[in-house]
């Protein structure tokens, strides 16, 4: 009887310990951004289930949201604060509106300690990486995402070298030569000689074409000129000249008409099906372009339109948003420890490149080196890649990482663009990330932008499809002024002047 009682007591103790351990597991939810061509659900992903969760005893349930649905879904999410998830991951939301004004994002400053986030805190000041993160109220509302690798532009121009050789043509250096090449490609059976996506800002988006006409287009409709003056992109002569050229391509059926509507996934399918001969994109290796198609294309400098010097939108290697905690977060400490666990050096490298010994190794120099790149975005089947957490300022990254071939490819194109002098004088990110407005000014600018965006997108599509007349153009500019484009530029000029004064 004593033995039986002892056995029963032992069983009870084990059950109690098991129950206690189960109770200790933290359950969190995340609103997770996903690329259009990223079809893997992070729920059940090897990286989170077998690498991160055992380290933190925290389980995260993801709601995957594609780029095209992000704006609508995030607005609905913030509309019902009590139902917000614990975290928002890998996409920017309006910090001034939802953090500073409404208090729906949690300020993180008190949690940025060596005890809670040792990996992140140790790198935050390398290369002044954290300087752009605080909002206008001086508080921090997100954990940064940074992959510094000496890249200075988004879209690179590509042409089908196989088709060039077949047609006996040289690499086009002007828009006139591009037009003639597209006509020759069309006659040779290329369905859509030029194609692009209509994502707001990305390497394959149609908006990149403005660069050939001297306008460094970005999704915010502003840029800084050589005299440190903020300008409205849509009022530039080159902006009108570009939409007139695109209309010409549209009329001659040299441009894929779905460039005004399609996402990056549909665009990539057309490239892989041999339907496209000229486009902009991030790089060739390790992208949505299949390996057997990569050798058909080569990168080129952006061709110059007559009377204009190419001006490519320049990017700075400053942190993007890695993760936000909402004011609804059940356990901020557990959430931040879960994020920081992913920033441990080897774990972080695995999340981007794959398993040690299979996709990456630690080489003789003590640096992580990629040895295998799964085809067709295969990495996303078991690691989050760029949709996970990563924070590597330049000096730190170069000390731990031997650049992979696809990174070298990107770096070489960036170096080429810089040496060729085709980048804008100052990156738009000086306005977006480094120049901080007051909350009132930021709200005013955001309200104007919302109306401007609607006008610009509707007008752009109409100009490309139906052409531009003086009457339509002047009406467009008058509507932009009525919305407040001049005030919009003034607000950013004031913020930028204050930044320069510092």
C-alpha positions in Angstrom: 0.0 0.0 0.0 2.9 2.4 0.8 4.5 1.7 -2.5 1.2 2.2 -4.3 0.6 5.5 -2.5 4.2 6.6 -3.3 3.7 5.7 -7.0 0.4 7.7 -7.1 2.0 10.7 -5.5 4.9 10.6 -7.9 2.4 10.4 -10.8 0.5 13.4 -9.4 3.7 15.4 -9.1 4.7 14.6 -12.7 1.2 15.6 -13.9 1.4 18.8 -11.9 4.8 19.6 -13.3 3.6 18.9 -16.8 0.6 21.1 -16.3 2.7 23.9 -14.9 5.1 23.7 -17.8 2.1 23.8 -20.3 0.7 26.8 -18.4 4.1 28.5 -18.6 4.1 28.4 -22.4 3.1 31.8 -23.8 0.6 31.9 -26.6 0.8 35.0 -28.8 -0.6 36.1 -32.1 1.0 37.9 -35.0 -0.2 39.9 -38.1 2.4 38.7 -40.5 3.3 40.4 -43.9 3.8 38.0 -46.8 5.2 38.6 -50.2 2.9 38.0 -53.2 5.0 35.0 -54.4 5.4 33.6 -50.9 2.8 30.8 -50.5 4.1 29.2 -47.3 2.1 29.5 -44.2 4.3 30.3 -41.2 2.0 28.2 -38.9 3.9 24.9 -38.7 7.0 26.3 -40.3 10.1 24.3 -39.2 12.1 27.4 -38.2 9.5 28.6 -35.6 8.4 25.2 -34.3 11.8 23.6 -33.9 14.2 26.4 -33.5 12.6 29.5 -32.0 9.8 28.0 -29.8 12.0 25.6 -27.8 14.3 28.5 -27.0 11.6 30.8 -25.7 8.7 28.5 -24.7 6.5 30.9 -26.7 4.2 29.8 -29.5 3.0 32.3 -32.1 0.0 31.9 -34.3 0.4 33.8 -37.5 -2.2 35.5 -39.7 -0.5 35.7 -43.1 -1.4 38.9 -45.1 -0.3 39.5 -48.7 0.9 42.8 -49.9 -2.2 43.5 -52.0 -4.4 43.0 -48.9 -2.2 44.7 -46.3 -3.8 48.2 -46.3 -7.3 47.0 -46.1 -6.7 44.3 -43.4 -4.5 46.5 -41.3 -7.1 49.3 -41.3 -9.7 46.8 -40.2 -7.4 45.5 -37.5 -6.8 48.9 -36.0 -10.5 49.7 -36.2 -11.2 47.1 -33.4 -8.4 47.7 -30.8 -9.6 45.0 -28.4 -9.2 42.4 -31.2 -5.7 43.4 -32.3 -3.0 40.7 -32.4 -0.1 40.9 -30.0 2.4 41.7 -32.8 2.6 43.2 -36.3 5.5 41.8 -38.3 7.6 42.9 -41.3 5.5 45.7 -42.8 5.4 49.4 -42.0 2.3 50.9 -40.4 1.8 54.6 -39.6 3.7 55.1 -36.3 2.6 58.7 -35.9 -1.1 57.8 -36.3 -1.3 54.5 -34.5 1.6 54.9 -32.1 2.0 58.6 -31.2 -1.7 59.7 -31.7 -3.9 56.7 -30.9 -1.6 54.8 -28.6 -2.4 51.5 -30.4 1.3 50.6 -30.7 3.2 49.9 -27.6 6.3 52.1 -26.8 9.2 49.8 -26.4 11.9 51.9 -24.8 11.6 50.4 -21.2 12.0 46.9 -22.7 15.2 47.6 -24.7 17.5 46.2 -22.1 20.3 43.6 -22.1 18.2 41.3 -20.0 15.2 41.2 -22.4 16.8 41.9 -25.8 20.6 41.2 -25.5 21.2 40.5 -29.2 19.3 43.5 -30.5 20.6 46.0 -27.9 24.2 45.0 -28.6 23.9 46.0 -32.3 21.6 49.0 -32.0 24.3 51.6 -31.9 26.7 50.0 -34.5 26.9 52.4 -37.5 24.3 54.5 -35.7 21.8 52.0 -36.9 19.1 53.0 -34.5 19.1 56.7 -35.1 16.2 56.7 -37.5 13.8 54.6 -35.4 12.4 56.9 -32.8 9.1 58.7 -33.7 8.4 62.4 -33.4 7.7 62.0 -29.7 11.2 60.4 -29.2 9.7 57.0 -28.4 10.5 53.7 -30.1 7.5 51.8 -31.5 9.1 49.0 -33.4 12.1 46.6 -33.5 14.2 47.4 -36.5 14.9 45.1 -39.5 18.3 45.7 -41.2 20.3 43.8 -43.7 23.1 46.1 -44.6 25.0 45.0 -47.7 26.1 48.1 -49.6 23.0 48.2 -51.8 21.8 51.7 -53.0 18.9 51.2 -55.3 15.7 49.1 -55.7 15.1 48.3 -59.3 17.8 47.2 -61.8 17.2 47.3 -65.5 17.3 44.1 -67.5 17.2 43.1 -71.2 17.0 39.7 -72.9 20.5 39.2 -74.1 19.4 36.1 -76.1 16.9 38.2 -78.0 19.5 41.0 -78.5 21.9 38.5 -80.1 19.1 37.1 -82.3 18.1 40.5 -83.5 21.7 41.7 -83.9 21.1 44.7 -81.7 23.3 46.4 -79.1 22.3 47.1 -75.5 19.9 50.1 -75.6 21.3 53.2 -74.0 18.4 55.6 -74.8 14.6 55.4 -74.6 14.4 55.8 -78.3 16.6 52.7 -78.7 14.5 50.8 -76.2 11.3 51.6 -78.2 12.9 50.3 -81.4 14.1 47.2 -79.6 10.6 46.5 -78.2 9.1 46.8 -81.6 11.7 44.3 -83.0 10.9 41.9 -80.1 7.2 42.2 -80.8 7.8 41.4 -84.5 10.0 38.4 -83.4 7.1 36.9 -81.4 7.7 38.2 -77.8 4.2 38.6 -76.5 4.8 41.6 -74.2 8.3 43.1 -74.8 7.9 45.2 -71.7 6.1 44.2 -68.6 6.0 45.4 -65.0 3.9 45.0 -61.8 1.7 47.6 -60.2 2.9 47.2 -56.6 3.4 50.6 -54.9 7.2 50.4 -54.5 9.3 47.5 -55.6 12.0 46.3 -57.9 9.7 45.3 -60.8 7.1 48.0 -60.5 6.2 50.2 -63.5 7.0 53.3 -61.5 10.7 52.6 -62.0 10.4 53.8 -65.6 10.3 57.4 -64.5 14.0 57.3 -63.6 14.8 57.3 -67.4 13.1 60.7 -67.5 15.0 62.3 -64.7 12.4 61.7 -62.0 13.4 59.5 -59.0 9.9 58.2 -58.4 8.9 56.6 -55.1 5.6 55.9 -53.5 5.6 59.3 -51.6 5.7 61.7 -54.6 8.6 63.7 -53.3 12.4 64.0 -53.8 15.3 66.1 -52.8 17.1 68.0 -55.6 20.8 68.9 -55.8 20.1 72.2 -53.9 18.5 70.4 -51.0 15.0 71.5 -52.0 12.1 69.1 -51.7 10.2 68.7 -55.0 6.8 67.2 -56.0 7.7 64.4 -58.5 4.4 64.6 -60.5 4.9 68.2 -61.4 8.2 67.5 -63.2 8.5 67.7 -67.0 9.9 64.2 -67.0 6.9 62.8 -65.3 4.6 63.9 -68.1 7.1 62.8 -70.7 7.3 59.3 -69.1 3.5 58.7 -69.1 3.4 59.9 -72.7 6.0 57.2 -73.6 4.2 54.6 -71.7 1.0 55.5 -73.5 2.9 55.0 -76.8 3.9 51.5 -75.7 0.4 50.8 -74.6 -1.1 51.9 -78.0 1.5 49.9 -79.9 0.9 46.8 -77.7 4.6 46.8 -76.7 3.6 47.0 -73.1 1.7 44.4 -71.1 -1.5 46.2 -70.2 -1.7 44.2 -67.0 1.4 46.2 -65.9 -1.3 48.6 -64.5 -3.0 46.0 -62.4 -0.9 42.8 -61.8 1.1 41.7 -58.8 4.7 40.6 -58.8 3.7 36.9 -58.9 1.8 37.2 -62.2 4.5 39.3 -63.7 7.2 36.7 -62.8 5.1 34.0 -64.4 5.2 35.9 -67.7 9.0 36.4 -67.5 9.4 32.7 -66.9 7.1 31.8 -69.8 9.3 33.8 -72.2 6.7 36.5 -72.8 8.9 39.5 -71.6 12.1 41.0 -73.0 12.7 44.2 -71.0 12.0 44.9 -67.3 13.2 46.1 -63.9 13.8 43.7 -61.1 15.8 43.2 -57.8 18.4 40.8 -59.2 18.4 37.6 -61.3 19.9 34.9 -58.9 17.6 33.5 -56.2 14.5 35.3 -57.2 11.1 34.4 -58.7 12.9 34.0 -62.1 13.6 30.4 -62.7 17.3 29.4 -62.9 17.0 28.2 -66.5 15.8 31.7 -67.5 18.5 33.7 -65.6 21.2 33.2 -68.3 18.9 34.8 -70.9 19.0 38.2 -69.2 21.7 40.8 -68.4 21.6 44.0 -66.3 22.0 47.3 -68.0 22.1 51.0 -66.9 18.8 52.8 -67.1 18.4 54.2 -70.6 18.1 58.0 -70.9 15.1 59.7 -72.4 15.9 62.5 -74.8 16.7 65.7 -72.9 16.9 63.9 -69.5 19.6 62.4 -67.3 18.6 59.1 -65.6 17.8 59.6 -61.9 17.2 56.4 -60.0 15.6 56.4 -56.6 18.3 55.8 -54.0 17.9 53.8 -50.9 19.7 54.1 -47.6 20.6 51.1 -45.4 18.5 52.2 -42.4 16.2 49.9 -40.4 12.8 49.0 -41.7 10.1 47.7 -39.4 10.8 44.3 -38.1 8.1 44.0 -35.5 5.6 46.1 -33.5 3.8 45.2 -30.3 0.3 46.4 -30.1 -1.2 47.9 -26.9 -3.2 44.7 -26.8 -0.1 42.5 -26.4 -0.6 40.0 -23.6 3.0 39.6 -22.6 5.5 42.3 -24.0 8.5 40.7 -22.4 7.8 37.2 -23.8 7.1 38.8 -27.3 10.4 40.7 -27.3 12.3 37.7 -26.1 10.8 35.7 -28.9 11.9 38.3 -31.4 15.4 38.7 -29.8 15.9 34.9 -29.9 15.7 35.1 -33.7 18.4 37.7 -33.7 21.0 35.4 -32.1 23.7 35.3 -34.8 23.4 31.7 -36.0 19.6 31.6 -35.6 19.3 34.8 -37.6 21.5 33.5 -40.4 19.5 30.3 -40.5 16.2 32.3 -40.8 17.6 34.0 -43.9 19.6 31.3 -45.6 18.5 27.9 -44.4 20.0 25.1 -42.2 23.7 25.0 -41.2 25.4 22.2 -43.1 22.7 22.2 -45.8 22.4 25.8 -47.0 25.1 27.5 -45.0 28.3 26.6 -43.3 30.8 28.4 -41.0 33.9 28.7 -43.2 37.6 28.7 -42.3 37.4 32.5 -41.7 34.7 32.0 -39.1 32.0 33.6 -41.4 28.7 32.1 -42.5 28.7 31.2 -46.1 25.9 30.1 -48.4 26.6 26.8 -50.1 23.2 26.0 -51.6 20.3 28.1 -52.8 17.1 26.1 -53.2 15.4 26.8 -56.6 12.0 28.5 -57.0 12.0 30.2 -53.6 12.3 26.8 -51.9 13.8 28.4 -48.8 10.4 29.7 -47.9 9.2 26.1 -47.3 11.1 26.0 -44.0 12.5 29.4 -43.1 11.0 32.9 -43.2 13.9 34.5 -45.2 13.3 38.3 -45.3 9.9 38.1 -43.7 11.4 37.0 -40.4 13.6 39.0 -38.0 17.0 40.3 -39.0 19.2 43.1 -37.6 22.7 43.4 -39.0 24.3 46.8 -39.3 27.1 46.9 -41.9 30.2 46.5 -39.6 28.6 43.6 -37.8 27.3 41.9 -41.0 30.6 42.0 -42.8 32.2 40.4 -39.7 29.9 37.3 -39.7 28.9 36.8 -43.3 30.6 35.9 -46.6 28.4 37.4 -49.3 26.4 34.8 -51.3 26.4 35.0 -55.1 23.0 36.6 -55.2 24.2 39.3 -52.7 27.4 39.8 -54.7 25.2 40.3 -57.9 23.1 42.9 -56.2 26.2 44.7 -54.7 27.9 44.8 -58.1 24.9 46.4 -59.8 24.7 49.0 -57.0 28.4 49.8 -57.3 27.9 50.2 -61.1 24.9 52.5 -60.7 26.8 54.7 -58.2 29.9 54.9 -60.5 27.7 55.8 -63.5 26.1 58.7 -61.6 22.5 57.6 -62.2 21.4 57.8 -58.6 19.3 60.7 -57.2 21.4 63.3 -55.2 19.8 62.5 -51.9 17.7 59.5 -51.0 14.0 60.0 -50.4 14.6 58.2 -47.1 16.1 61.4 -45.6 12.5 62.6 -45.7 10.8 59.4 -44.9 13.1 58.1 -42.1 15.4 60.8 -40.8 13.4 64.0 -40.9 10.9 63.8 -38.0 7.7 65.9 -38.0 5.6 66.9 -35.1 2.5 64.7 -34.7 0.2 67.5 -36.0 2.4 68.0 -39.1 2.7 64.3 -39.7 -1.1 63.8 -39.5 -1.6 66.7 -41.9 1.0 65.3 -44.4 -0.6 61.8 -44.1 -4.1 63.2 -44.8 -2.8 65.1 -47.9 -0.9 62.0 -49.1 -4.0 59.8 -48.9 -5.8 62.2 -51.4 -2.8 62.7 -53.5 -2.2 58.9 -53.9 -5.8 58.4 -55.1 -5.4 61.3 -57.7 -2.0 60.2 -58.9 -2.9 56.6 -59.3 -6.1 57.3 -61.2 -4.5 59.9 -63.4 -1.5 57.7 -64.1 -3.6 54.8 -65.3 -5.8 57.2 -67.4 -2.7 58.8 -69.0 -1.1 55.5 -69.9 -4.3 54.0 -71.3 -5.8 57.1 -73.0 -3.0 59.6 -73.5 -2.2 63.0 -72.2 -3.5 66.3 -73.5 -2.6 69.8 -72.2 -6.1 70.2 -70.8 -5.9 66.8 -68.9 -2.4 67.6 -67.7 -3.3 71.1 -66.4 -6.4 69.7 -64.8 -4.3 67.1 -63.0 -1.9 69.7 -61.6 -4.8 71.9 -60.5 -6.3 69.0 -58.7 -3.0 68.2 -57.0 -2.8 71.8 -55.8 -6.3 71.8 -54.6 -5.6 68.7 -52.5 -2.6 70.4 -51.0 0.6 69.2 -52.8 2.3 72.5 -52.2 1.6 72.3 -48.4 2.7 68.6 -48.5 6.1 69.6 -49.9 6.3 72.5 -47.4 5.8 70.2 -44.5 8.6 67.9 -45.6 10.9 70.8 -46.4 10.4 72.2 -42.9 11.2 68.8 -41.4 14.2 68.3 -43.7 15.6 71.7 -42.9 15.4 70.9 -39.2 17.2 67.7 -39.8 20.0 69.5 -41.7 20.2 72.0 -38.9 21.0 69.2 -36.5 
